[in-house]
Each structure stands twice: as C-alpha cells, then as structure tokens.
Amino acid sequence: MVSKKAALMVVMVVAMAIVAERSVDAIDLCGMTQTDMDECKPAVTKDSPTNPSKLCCNALEHADFNCLCGYKHSPWLGTLGVDPDLALGLPTKCGVANAPTC
C-alpha cells in the first residue's frame, strides 16, 4: 500500500510542473518530464478531477519518490488548484508498488 506522504509527493511534482511550465519550456524533475507531469495534472485538479491516465500511471512507476519527498512541504499546491486528497490517491489508483514513505 502506498502511503499518503508518497502520494503527496506526486502532487508536489505536478504543482512544480505547473509553475515551471510558465517559465521553462522543458523540465525533468525526479524522473518525471514536463509531459509526464502534465498527464497527471487532470487527476489532481480540484475542479472536475479525472481518473489518472495510463500515461500518468506509467510516469509514476518510474518516478524517483525519494527525490519527490523533498517537495512535500511546498506551498504551491493550493494556489495551483491541486487537491491534496486527490494527489494522495494517485499511487493507489495507479497501482504503484513500493513507493516509499516520506
């Protein structure tokens, strides 16, 4: 089972991607590209969230969760429309195995 802290890390990456897309054309953060993060954004957005796409889940399987844990206290989540509860559920919805706790 994936911990809530690990799932929150996923949300943090998505939030960082949203900020980064406004200032940088490409990003690679903790094993996830800008495209990977964009794939996950609809699943963690407060307004009309969707189920995570297969591409989002594939990206999470290859993400560096230890790296992502460094972003768990980022203040950007709420300001970017990311719902932390939705983010916490992403690894479980995607069936990501062995995601570490932060």
ChimeraX attribute file (.defattr): number of C-alpha atoms within 10 A of each C-alpha:
attribute: neighborCount
match mode: 1-to-1
recipient: residues
	/A:1	11
	/A:2	19
	/A:3	16
	/A:4	18
	/A:5	19
	/A:6	25
	/A:7	29
	/A:8	28
	/A:9	28
	/A:10	31
	/A:11	33
	/A:12	26
	/A:13	31
	/A:14	30
	/A:15	26
	/A:16	20
	/A:17	25
	/A:18	20
	/A:19	13
	/A:20	14
	/A:21	13
	/A:22	8
	/A:23	9
	/A:24	10
	/A:25	8
	/A:26	12
	/A:27	17
	/A:28	12
	/A:29	18
	/A:30	17
	/A:31	16
	/A:32	23
	/A:33	17
	/A:34	20
	/A:35	15
	/A:36	23
	/A:37	26
	/A:38	19
	/A:39	19
	/A:40	26
	/A:41	25
	/A:42	19
	/A:43	24
	/A:44	27
	/A:45	22
	/A:46	17
	/A:47	11
	/A:48	8
	/A:49	14
	/A:50	14
	/A:51	14
	/A:52	20
	/A:53	15
	/A:54	12
	/A:55	15
	/A:56	23
	/A:57	21
	/A:58	15
	/A:59	20
	/A:60	25
	/A:61	19
	/A:62	12
	/A:63	20
	/A:64	18
	/A:65	23
	/A:66	15
	/A:67	15
	/A:68	23
	/A:69	21
	/A:70	14
	/A:71	17
	/A:72	19
	/A:73	11
	/A:74	14
	/A:75	11
	/A:76	16
	/A:77	23
	/A:78	13
	/A:79	9
	/A:80	15
	/A:81	15
	/A:82	24
	/A:83	19
	/A:84	20
	/A:85	14
	/A:86	19
	/A:87	27
	/A:88	21
	/A:89	22
	/A:90	26
	/A:91	26
	/A:92	17
	/A:93	14
	/A:94	18
	/A:95	15
	/A:96	17
	/A:97	12
	/A:98	13
	/A:99	21
	/A:100	15
	/A:101	15
	/A:102	17
